[in-house]
Amino acid sequence: MTSLVIPLSTVRITGGLLGDWQDRNRRSTVPHTIGQLRAAGNVDNLSRLLVDDPPAYRGRYPFLDTDLYKTLEGLAYEIGTGEADDGVGEFFEEVVGLLERVQAADGYLNSFFQDPAAAKKPWEDLAWGHELYNLGHLIQAAVAANRRMGDGRLLEVAVRFADLAVRRFGEGREESTCGHPEVEMALVELYRETGNRDYLTQAGLFVDRRGHGHLKHSIFPPEYFQDHLPFRELTSVTGHAVRMAYLAAGAADVYLETGDETLFDALDRLWDDMVATNLYFTGGLGSRHSDEAIGDRYELPSERAYSETCAAIATMQWAWRMFTATGGAKYLDVFERVLFNAYAVGLSADGTGFFYDNPLQRRPDHEQRSGAECGGEPLRRPWFTCPCCPPNIVRWMAQLHDHVAAERPDALYIALYAESRIETAAVAVNVETAYPWDGDVRLTIERAPDRQPYAIKLRIPAWARDITLDGEPVTAEDGWLTVERNWSEGDSVRLHLPMPVRGHASHPHLDATRGAIGVARGPLVYCVEQQDSSAPVDDLVLTADRIAAADIAPPIDELPGAVVLRLTADVRPAQSPELYPELTTGPTATATATEETATVPVALVPYFLWGNRRPGAMRVWVRAQ
């Protein structure tokens, strides 16, 4: 394995915002998701295969088994903590038992295609059948159950299906791949769990086969499937956003196990290009609704941002693998930005409502619901016809602690600041912090390392300035502050990351937000909702001075614990009702807004919390003129 740092699975989040999130996941989101899976027919789709004349498959898509698998993965983490409710364990037992019983003799498993009445046969439509995508999520659930619960039943099911895939698509066999990447990551993880190198080889084959004409495309062109060029020759991230990020994460896993530098060179080039030209201010990925695609460079409209929640998770998976490969803090900066913004916004404050797409603006007259589904609530919804995001949120929330820290033999890396206890063979550390609301972080050594001196490396986010350690100014190097000394039990250090309110402009090629300002504090992006401004949000104008003068507002009852910002904004309605008024002459001429301005107090809330009170207009990017 070529990892520079090894992720830790011996971290426990003990409080703070991430602790609240995990508690909410266990208390609300998991039982809600189980109920929705039952109501939607996902469990029935399996059980019906046990009868001779099965009733019709319920649902529009052939990949709905994955929603069970993603949920099982999250449940394995929850059950492994010993804190899951009895109903969670019962659901896990029921579904695993069904999977064992309905799996075909050759290992095949898919409740859509195993139906004798299915319109297509197994493996007939690799572009849209999602069978290998299903396998990928099954493997990830199985590995989680084996590691977290010591329960190998699901792993046996996954191995039988994976072996079938290797027999069919392995070296010298059918040269094809899945229309939806995901299995690549999973196969590498299965190799790590079992030691069977066939799975690693197969993952590499699936990466290498893209771009060679093996996949039969329909509906969308090859670019949608990342299949127009070999992976190493891609010039930018392209096509369906979730597919792209899952593919890159899988390729990164293959690199981590093989050391193939040609893969890493492509991954790093694609990463840098994506961050520079395709990521939203929130870290979201994907600007097009029509094909859930990434779009052109700098094509980042706010009100039409797709920024799917699954794409946020996939981007974090890619980022984490790049960090483990290099130790690079730049990947974690993006991971954190996505986590607290593009990912977190996908779930309601009560844990039972979901966004599928995550725009950065809502117009006052907005009526369109989420994605292609025109019914339902105007804000977050309890479920979707294509419900890939809710169970993805469940599994990722349940494993957040796996992304807090990593280690080398001589160093501990603190990748993400959270109230937590980190324990390795070398050292045990207690972390106290209210991050991301506050930039104070205290680390206390609970068990000193035998190896002395020993380094603790603290990530310094790119937004941080004037940082101090134990009250003294310090300077980071390549995004890390290294504290190396001979540690004793009870030693502590205090890191302070000042969190002034910041204003951000956008690249001049980014037409959609030209002439607008985004507001952030620490890793959090902020937005203004109509209910927090007496003037229309489209008429508000902010300046750098106004932002610099912002302070902390009184708490909002409906958003407990959140740091809300308070500032003054100018109000400048449009000067002309014409959509395209003619410009006046002169070097500073404008015909877009009135010259007379009023001012109003405005509250800005964290973007991830918008839409939890009542429908209304919202803006992340506020006019600067």
Residue pairs with C-beta under 8 A, 6 or more apart in sequence:
1 256
1 257
2 255
2 256
2 257
2 258
2 259
2 325
3 256
3 324
3 325
4 324
4 325
4 326
4 327
4 408
5 323
5 324
5 327
5 406
5 407
5 408
5 413
6 324
6 406
6 407
6 408
7 320
7 324
7 402
7 403
7 405
7 406
8 402
8 404
8 405
8 406
8 407
8 422
8 424
9 147
9 402
10 422
10 423
10 424
11 401
11 402
11 404
11 405
11 420
11 421
11 422
11 423
12 401
12 420
12 421
13 19
13 22
13 400
13 401
13 404
13 418
13 419
13 420
14 419
14 420
14 421
15 419
16 418
16 419
16 433
16 434
16 435
17 418
17 434
17 435
17 436
17 437
17 561
18 400
18 401
18 416
18 418
18 419
19 418
19 419
20 561
21 344
21 397
21 400
22 397
22 398
22 400
22 401
24 350
24 351
25 74
25 78
25 351
25 393
25 394
25 397
25 398
26 78
26 83
26 84
26 398
27 351
28 350
28 351
28 352
29 347
29 351
29 352
29 390
29 393
29 394
29 397
30 71
30 74
30 75
30 78
30 84
30 88
30 394
31 85
31 87
31 88
32 351
32 352
32 382
33 71
33 390
33 391
33 394
34 71
34 87
34 88
34 91
36 382
36 383
36 387
36 390
37 43
37 67
37 68
37 71
37 391
39 383
40 58
40 59
40 64
40 383
40 387
41 58
41 59
42 58
42 59
42 64
42 65
42 67
42 68
43 68
43 94
43 95
43 98
44 55
44 58
45 57
45 58
45 59
45 64
45 65
45 111
45 112
46 65
46 68
46 95
46 98
46 99
46 102
46 111
47 98
47 102
48 54
48 55
48 57
48 111
48 115
49 102
49 111
49 114
49 115
50 98
50 101
50 102
54 115
54 116
54 117
56 117
57 111
57 112
57 115
57 118
59 385
60 385
60 386
61 130
61 386
62 110
62 112
62 113
62 128
62 129
62 130
62 131
63 112
63 130
63 133
63 134
63 180
63 388
64 111
64 112
64 387
65 109
65 110
65 111
65 112
65 134
65 137
65 138
66 130
66 133
66 134
66 137
66 138
66 388
66 391
67 387
67 388
67 390
67 391
68 95
68 391
69 134
69 137
69 138
69 140
69 141
70 137
70 140
70 141
70 388
70 391
70 392
70 394
70 395
71 391
71 394
71 395
72 92
72 95
72 96
72 141
72 144
72 145
72 154
73 137
73 140
73 141
73 144
73 145
73 395
73 398
74 391
74 394
74 395
74 396
74 397
74 398
74 399
75 84
75 88
75 91
75 92
75 398
76 92
76 141
76 144
76 145
76 147
76 148
76 149
76 151
77 144
77 148
77 395
77 398
77 399
78 84
78 88
78 398
79 88
79 89
79 92
79 148
79 149
80 148
80 149
96 145
96 151
96 153
96 154
96 157
99 109
99 138
99 154
99 157
100 153
100 156
100 157
102 109
102 111
102 114
103 109
103 157
103 160
103 161
104 114
106 164
107 160
107 161
107 162
107 163
107 164
108 114
108 122
108 161
108 164
109 134
109 135
109 138
109 157
109 161
110 122
110 131
110 134
112 118
113 120
113 121
113 122
113 129
113 131
114 122
120 129
122 129
122 131
123 129
123 131
123 168
125 216
126 132
126 176
126 177
126 178
126 179
126 215
126 216
127 179
127 215
127 216
127 217
127 218
127 225
128 179
128 218
128 219
129 179
130 178
130 179
130 180
131 178
132 165
132 177
132 178
132 180
132 182
132 183
132 206
133 178
133 179
133 180
133 181
133 182
133 183
135 158
135 161
135 162
135 165
135 183
135 186
136 182
136 183
136 184
136 185
136 186
136 187
137 182
137 186
138 154
138 157
138 158
138 161
138 186
139 158
139 162
139 183
139 186
139 187
139 189
139 190
140 185
140 186
140 189
140 395
141 154
141 158
142 154
142 155
142 157
142 158
142 159
142 190
143 155
143 158
143 186
143 189
143 190
143 193
144 395
144 399
145 151
145 152
145 153
145 154
145 155
146 152
146 154
146 155
146 193
147 193
155 193
158 190
159 190
159 194
162 187
162 190
162 199
162 202
163 198
165 183
165 202
166 198
166 199
166 202
167 173
168 174
169 175
169 176
169 177
169 202
169 205
169 206
170 198
170 201
170 202
170 205
171 201
171 205
175 209
175 212
175 214
176 209
176 214
176 215
177 205
177 206
177 209
177 210
177 214
177 215
178 206
179 215
179 225
179 243
180 240
180 242
180 243
180 246
181 206
181 226
181 243
181 246
181 247
181 250
182 246
182 250
183 203
183 206
183 250
184 203
184 206
184 207
184 246
184 247
184 249
184 250
184 251
184 253
184 254
185 203
185 246
185 249
185 250
185 253
185 317
187 199
187 200
187 202
187 203
187 206
188 199
188 200
188 203
188 250
188 253
188 254
188 256
188 257
189 253
190 196
190 199
191 197
191 198
191 199
191 200
191 203
191 257
192 257
200 254
200 257
200 258
203 250
203 253
203 254
204 254
204 258
204 260
206 250
207 231
207 247
207 250
207 251
207 254
207 263
208 230
208 231
210 225
210 226
210 227
210 230
210 231
210 247
211 222
211 226
211 227
211 228
211 229
211 230
211 231
211 233
212 230
215 222
215 225
215 227
217 224
217 225
217 227
220 239
220 240
220 291
221 228
222 228
223 238
223 239
224 239
224 240
224 243
224 291
224 293
225 239
225 240
225 243
226 234
226 238
226 239
226 240
226 243
226 244
226 247
228 238
229 235
231 247
231 251
231 263
231 266
232 262
232 263
232 265
232 266
233 266
234 266
234 270
235 273
236 270
236 273
236 274
236 277
236 278
236 297
237 244
237 245
237 248
237 270
237 273
237 274
237 278
237 285
237 294
238 244
238 293
238 294
239 291
239 293
239 294
240 291
240 292
240 293
240 294
241 285
241 286
241 292
241 293
241 294
241 306
241 308
241 311
241 314
242 286
242 292
242 308
242 310
242 311
242 314
244 285
244 294
244 314
245 285
245 311
245 314
245 315
245 317
245 318
246 314
246 317
248 267
248 270
248 271
248 318
249 314
249 317
249 318
249 321
251 263
251 266
251 267
252 263
252 264
252 267
252 318
252 321
252 322
252 325
253 321
254 260
254 263
255 261
255 263
255 264
255 267
255 325
256 321
256 324
256 325
264 325
267 322
268 322
271 318
271 322
271 331
273 297
274 285
274 294
275 330
275 334
277 297
277 298
277 507
278 285
278 287
278 294
278 295
278 297
278 300
279 285
279 315
279 334
280 287
280 300
280 305
280 307
280 342
280 360
281 360
281 504
281 506
281 513
281 518
281 520
281 525
281 620
281 621
282 307
282 337
282 338
282 341
282 342
282 345
282 358
282 360
282 525
282 607
282 620
283 312
283 315
283 334
283 337
283 338
283 339
283 341
283 342
283 343
284 305
284 306
284 307
284 311
284 312
284 338
284 341
284 342
284 358
284 360
285 294
285 307
285 308
285 311
285 312
285 314
285 315
285 342
286 292
286 293
286 294
286 295
286 305
286 306
286 307
286 308
286 311
287 293
287 294
287 295
287 299
287 300
287 301
287 304
287 305
287 306
287 307
288 294
288 295
288 299
288 304
288 306
289 304
289 306
289 357
289 371
289 372
292 306
292 308
292 311
293 306
297 509
298 507
298 509
298 510
298 511
300 510
300 512
300 513
301 512
302 359
302 360
302 361
302 512
302 513
302 619
302 620
302 621
303 359
303 360
303 361
303 362
303 363
303 366
304 359
305 357
305 358
305 359
305 360
305 361
306 357
306 358
306 371
307 342
307 357
307 358
307 359
307 360
308 356
308 357
308 358
308 389
309 342
309 343
309 345
309 346
309 354
309 355
309 356
309 358
309 389
309 392
309 393
310 388
310 389
310 392
311 342
312 338
312 342
312 343
312 346
312 358
313 343
313 392
313 393
313 396
315 334
315 338
315 342
316 335
316 338
316 339
316 343
316 396
316 403
319 331
319 332
319 334
319 335
319 338
320 331
320 335
320 403
322 328
322 331
323 329
323 331
323 332
323 335
323 406
323 415
324 406
327 413
327 480
328 478
328 479
329 459
329 460
329 462
329 478
329 479
329 480
330 462
330 479
332 415
332 416
332 459
332 479
333 461
333 462
333 479
335 403
335 415
335 416
336 416
336 461
336 523
337 523
337 525
339 400
339 416
339 523
340 436
340 523
340 524
340 525
340 606
340 608
341 523
341 524
341 525
341 607
341 608
342 358
343 393
343 396
344 608
345 355
345 358
345 607
345 608
345 609
345 610
346 354
346 355
346 356
346 358
346 389
346 393
347 353
347 354
347 355
347 380
347 393
347 397
348 354
348 379
348 380
348 611
348 612
349 558
349 559
349 609
349 612
352 382
353 377
353 379
353 380
353 381
353 382
354 380
354 381
354 382
354 383
354 384
354 389
354 390
354 393
355 370
355 379
355 380
355 381
355 389
355 611
356 370
356 371
356 381
356 384
356 386
356 389
357 370
357 371
360 527
360 607
360 619
360 620
360 621
361 618
361 619
361 620
361 621
362 616
362 617
362 618
362 619
363 538
363 617
364 530
364 536
364 537
364 538
364 616
364 617
366 378
366 617
367 378
368 374
369 375
369 376
369 377
369 378
369 381
370 376
370 381
370 384
371 384
371 386
373 384
373 385
378 615
379 611
379 612
379 615
380 611
383 390
384 390
400 418
401 418
401 420
403 415
403 416
404 414
404 415
404 416
404 418
404 420
404 422
405 412
405 413
405 414
405 415
405 416
405 420
405 422
406 412
406 413
406 415
407 413
407 424
407 426
409 426
409 451
410 451
410 454
410 455
411 454
411 455
411 456
411 457
411 482
412 422
412 424
412 426
412 427
412 429
412 454
412 455
412 456
412 457
413 457
413 459
413 480
414 422
414 431
414 443
414 456
414 457
414 458
414 459
415 459
416 459
417 431
417 433
417 435
417 436
417 441
417 459
418 431
418 433
418 435
419 431
419 432
419 433
419 434
420 430
420 431
421 428
421 429
421 430
421 431
421 446
422 428
422 429
422 430
422 431
423 429
423 447
426 449
426 450
426 451
426 454
427 445
427 447
427 448
427 449
427 454
427 487
428 445
428 446
428 447
429 443
429 444
429 445
429 446
429 456
430 443
430 444
430 446
431 441
431 442
431 443
432 441
432 442
432 443
432 444
433 440
433 441
433 442
434 440
435 441
435 497
435 522
436 522
436 523
436 524
437 522
437 561
437 562
437 563
438 499
439 464
439 496
439 497
439 498
439 499
439 522
440 494
440 495
440 496
440 497
441 458
441 494
441 495
441 496
441 497
442 492
442 493
442 494
442 495
443 456
443 458
443 492
443 493
443 494
443 495
444 490
444 491
444 492
445 487
445 488
445 489
445 490
445 491
445 492
446 489
447 489
448 487
448 488
448 489
448 491
449 487
452 486
452 487
453 484
453 485
453 486
453 487
454 484
454 485
454 486
454 487
455 482
455 483
455 484
456 482
456 483
456 484
456 493
457 480
457 481
457 482
457 483
458 480
458 481
458 482
458 483
458 495
459 479
459 480
459 481
460 467
460 476
460 479
460 480
460 481
460 497
461 479
461 497
461 522
461 523
462 479
463 502
463 520
463 522
463 523
464 476
464 497
464 498
465 498
465 500
466 473
466 498
467 473
467 474
467 475
467 476
467 481
467 495
467 496
467 497
467 498
468 474
468 495
468 496
469 481
469 483
469 493
469 494
469 495
469 496
470 493
470 494
471 494
471 496
474 481
475 481
481 495
483 493
485 491
497 522
499 521
499 522
500 521
500 548
501 519
501 520
501 521
501 547
501 548
501 550
501 565
501 567
502 519
502 520
502 521
502 547
503 517
503 518
503 519
503 542
503 544
503 547
503 548
504 517
504 518
504 519
504 520
505 517
505 518
505 624
506 513
506 514
506 516
506 518
506 621
508 514
513 621
515 623
515 624
515 625
516 621
516 622
516 623
516 624
517 542
517 543
517 544
517 547
517 621
517 622
517 623
517 624
518 525
518 620
518 621
518 622
519 525
519 526
519 527
519 542
519 547
519 550
519 565
519 604
519 622
520 526
521 563
521 565
524 563
524 606
524 607
524 608
525 606
525 607
525 620
526 565
526 604
526 605
526 606
526 607
526 620
527 604
527 605
527 606
527 607
527 610
527 618
527 619
527 620
528 537
528 540
528 602
528 603
528 604
528 605
528 618
528 619
528 622
529 537
529 605
529 610
529 611
529 613
529 616
529 617
529 618
530 536
530 537
530 616
530 617
530 618
531 613
531 614
531 616
532 602
532 603
532 604
532 605
533 540
533 569
533 600
533 602
533 603
534 600
534 601
535 569
535 571
535 598
535 600
536 573
536 617
537 617
537 618
537 619
537 622
538 617
538 619
538 623
539 571
539 572
539 573
539 574
539 623
540 569
540 570
540 571
540 600
540 602
540 619
540 622
540 623
541 569
541 570
541 571
541 572
541 593
541 597
541 622
541 623
541 624
541 625
542 567
542 569
542 570
542 622
542 623
542 624
543 570
543 624
546 567
546 568
546 569
546 570
547 567
549 567
549 568
550 565
550 566
550 567
550 604
551 565
551 566
551 567
552 563
552 564
552 565
552 566
553 564
553 565
553 566
553 603
554 564
554 566
555 561
555 562
555 564
556 562
556 564
556 603
556 605
558 612
558 613
559 605
559 609
559 612
559 613
562 605
562 606
562 609
563 606
564 603
564 604
564 605
564 606
565 603
565 604
565 605
566 601
566 602
566 603
566 604
567 601
567 602
567 604
568 599
568 600
568 601
568 602
569 599
569 600
569 601
569 602
569 622
570 597
570 598
570 599
571 597
571 598
571 599
571 600
572 593
572 594
572 597
572 623
572 625
573 593
573 594
574 592
574 593
574 594
575 581
575 590
575 591
575 592
575 593
575 594
575 595
576 591
581 591
581 592
582 591
583 589
583 590
583 591
584 590
584 591
590 625
592 625
593 625
607 620
610 618
611 618
